Amino acid sequence: MVFGDVCQTMLRHGEFERIRAVLRETDLDEPLTAREILEVLEAHDEPFESPHEVATVLGRHAERGDVEVIRGHPYRYRFDDRGQ
């Protein structure tokens, strides 16, 4: 259903913007794992269910070039523009 896909994309975009906004407020320059990002989000009272949810949101935006995925074990994520 196209409408459902559009709504899901909009929700994910909002989640991505929340992640970027919180990380922008930190002094963390190095690439972070989804678990590390989740810990930062939780410290800023931003509700996310799991590292998997964070990774899903970031992975979708990596396809558009909004975030870099550094493949390794575990994957790490880098915002080159620091959310600006």
Backbone as CSV, one residue per row, in Angstrom:
resi,resn,N_x,N_y,N_z,CA_x,CA_y,CA_z,C_x,C_y,C_z
1,MET,0.838,-1.166,0.000,0.000,0.000,0.000,0.891,1.240,0.000
2,VAL,0.733,2.071,-0.964,1.595,3.243,-1.130,1.467,4.198,0.041
3,PHE,0.257,4.444,0.491,0.052,5.370,1.604,0.827,4.920,2.832
4,GLY,0.774,3.636,3.149,1.503,3.102,4.303,2.998,3.273,4.176
5,ASP,3.527,3.058,2.965,4.957,3.230,2.739,5.368,4.685,2.914
6,VAL,4.545,5.591,2.430,4.838,7.016,2.571,4.832,7.416,4.039
7,CYS,3.837,6.968,4.786,3.762,7.292,6.220,4.961,6.727,6.964
8,GLN,5.341,5.494,6.640,6.484,4.862,7.303,7.757,5.655,7.005
9,THR,7.924,6.091,5.768,9.097,6.885,5.406,9.123,8.198,6.177
10,MET,7.968,8.842,6.311,7.899,10.097,7.053,8.235,9.881,8.520
11,LEU,7.762,8.787,9.099,8.081,8.490,10.490,9.576,8.283,10.659
12,ARG,10.170,7.520,9.771,11.608,7.263,9.853,12.402,8.551,9.686
13,HIS,11.927,9.444,8.816,12.619,10.718,8.618,12.602,11.527,9.916
14,GLY,11.452,11.544,10.608,11.363,12.244,11.882,12.292,11.652,12.919
15,GLU,12.410,10.328,12.921,13.318,9.669,13.858,14.765,10.027,13.530
16,PHE,15.078,10.077,12.251,16.430,10.429,11.835,16.777,11.851,12.279
17,GLU,15.848,12.759,12.099,16.087,14.141,12.528,16.279,14.234,14.034
18,ARG,15.544,13.440,14.801,15.738,13.425,16.261,17.134,12.927,16.607
19,ILE,17.587,11.872,15.928,18.933,11.339,16.183,19.965,12.408,15.869
20,ARG,19.847,13.034,14.703,20.813,14.071,14.305,20.817,15.229,15.292
21,ALA,19.653,15.650,15.739,19.568,16.781,16.657,20.285,16.486,17.975
22,VAL,20.099,15.300,18.499,20.749,14.932,19.770,22.259,14.827,19.571
23,LEU,22.687,14.161,18.509,24.125,14.002,18.290,24.800,15.343,18.015
24,ARG,24.077,16.266,17.432,24.612,17.603,17.170,24.986,18.292,18.480
25,GLU,24.259,17.973,19.549,24.491,18.607,20.847,25.673,18.006,21.608
26,THR,26.222,16.910,21.108,27.311,16.239,21.815,28.660,16.663,21.272
27,ASP,29.708,16.294,21.981,31.076,16.548,21.536,31.700,15.297,20.925
28,LEU,30.873,14.333,20.559,31.370,13.071,20.025,31.697,13.234,18.546
29,ASP,32.968,13.098,18.202,33.400,13.267,16.812,33.615,11.943,16.093
30,GLU,33.892,10.894,16.834,34.209,9.618,16.210,32.927,8.895,15.779
31,PRO,33.062,7.971,14.832,31.901,7.160,14.441,31.397,6.350,15.636
32,LEU,30.095,6.180,15.716,29.471,5.491,16.843,28.698,4.269,16.372
33,THR,28.608,3.270,17.243,27.756,2.119,16.962,26.312,2.493,17.268
34,ALA,25.391,1.675,16.791,23.974,1.908,17.084,23.726,1.852,18.589
35,ARG,24.397,0.969,19.287,24.243,0.872,20.742,24.733,2.134,21.438
36,GLU,25.870,2.664,20.988,26.394,3.905,21.574,25.455,5.078,21.294
37,ILE,24.917,5.126,20.084,23.964,6.184,19.747,22.728,6.059,20.620
38,LEU,22.247,4.835,20.813,21.078,4.613,21.675,21.352,5.115,23.087
39,GLU,22.527,4.871,23.613,22.871,5.340,24.957,22.836,6.864,25.032
40,VAL,23.333,7.526,23.988,23.293,8.993,23.951,21.839,9.464,23.900
41,LEU,21.031,8.821,23.061,19.618,9.187,22.942,18.894,9.023,24.272
42,GLU,19.146,7.901,24.951,18.499,7.652,26.245,18.916,8.700,27.270
43,ALA,20.176,9.115,27.236,20.656,10.138,28.168,19.979,11.486,27.920
44,HIS,19.458,11.672,26.714,18.754,12.912,26.355,17.240,12.703,26.324
45,ASP,16.781,11.629,26.957,15.349,11.323,27.056,14.655,11.219,25.701
46,GLU,15.355,10.677,24.712,14.763,10.412,23.399,14.460,8.919,23.323
47,PRO,13.196,8.575,23.246,12.815,7.162,23.293,13.045,6.424,21.971
48,PHE,13.898,5.437,22.017,14.078,4.476,20.934,14.073,3.112,21.584
49,GLU,13.532,2.132,20.879,13.331,0.800,21.455,14.625,0.006,21.622
50,SER,15.521,0.099,20.623,16.674,-0.797,20.624,17.749,-0.277,19.675
51,PRO,18.955,-0.841,19.771,19.987,-0.497,18.797,19.554,-0.869,17.378
52,HIS,18.775,-1.923,17.251,18.287,-2.343,15.938,17.415,-1.253,15.311
53,GLU,16.569,-0.623,16.096,15.732,0.458,15.577,16.600,1.625,15.102
54,VAL,17.609,1.978,15.880,18.527,3.055,15.501,19.235,2.685,14.199
55,ALA,19.731,1.457,14.110,20.436,1.004,12.916,19.528,1.005,11.690
56,THR,18.274,0.638,11.866,17.326,0.635,10.761,17.111,2.048,10.230
57,VAL,16.904,2.978,11.127,16.693,4.378,10.728,17.934,4.897,10.003
58,LEU,19.108,4.661,10.565,20.338,5.172,9.966,20.652,4.483,8.645
59,GLY,20.374,3.191,8.576,20.621,2.447,7.339,19.789,2.970,6.183
60,ARG,18.549,3.292,6.444,17.687,3.849,5.390,18.209,5.198,4.904
61,HIS,18.721,5.989,5.806,19.230,7.303,5.416,20.622,7.215,4.805
62,ALA,21.351,6.151,5.084,22.656,5.959,4.451,22.489,5.748,2.948
63,GLU,21.384,5.139,2.553,21.116,4.921,1.129,21.009,6.247,0.387
64,ARG,20.636,7.299,1.076,20.504,8.635,0.475,21.755,9.489,0.679
65,GLY,22.720,8.975,1.432,23.948,9.714,1.669,23.905,10.644,2.865
66,ASP,22.851,10.533,3.688,22.725,11.410,4.854,23.648,11.016,6.003
67,VAL,24.081,9.772,5.990,24.955,9.252,7.042,25.858,8.206,6.399
68,GLU,27.084,8.104,6.896,28.024,7.111,6.382,27.993,5.881,7.285
69,VAL,27.889,4.706,6.667,27.960,3.453,7.404,29.356,2.890,7.217
70,ILE,30.043,2.697,8.322,31.377,2.107,8.289,31.202,0.636,8.618
71,ARG,31.354,-0.181,7.599,31.089,-1.611,7.752,32.228,-2.269,8.520
72,GLY,31.883,-2.969,9.525,32.814,-3.683,10.371,31.979,-4.449,11.375
73,HIS,32.603,-4.896,12.396,31.843,-5.578,13.445,32.146,-4.893,14.761
74,PRO,31.248,-4.112,15.285,29.923,-3.770,14.750,30.003,-2.616,13.745
75,TYR,28.916,-2.425,13.008,28.822,-1.277,12.112,28.926,-0.002,12.942
76,ARG,29.488,1.033,12.337,29.556,2.347,12.969,28.949,3.360,12.009
77,TYR,28.476,4.429,12.570,27.779,5.450,11.786,28.434,6.798,12.024
78,ARG,28.604,7.547,10.916,29.261,8.860,11.013,28.402,9.897,10.276
79,PHE,28.201,11.020,10.920,27.534,12.173,10.327,28.656,13.155,9.998
80,ASP,29.059,13.220,8.752,30.172,14.087,8.373,29.898,15.548,8.646
81,ASP,28.632,15.946,8.507,28.310,17.356,8.707,27.895,17.640,10.152
82,ARG,27.963,16.624,11.031,27.594,16.756,12.441,26.181,17.289,12.589
83,GLY,25.298,16.878,11.652,23.892,17.214,11.776,23.516,18.592,11.303
84,GLN,24.394,19.263,10.579,24.079,20.626,10.149,23.719,20.649,8.689
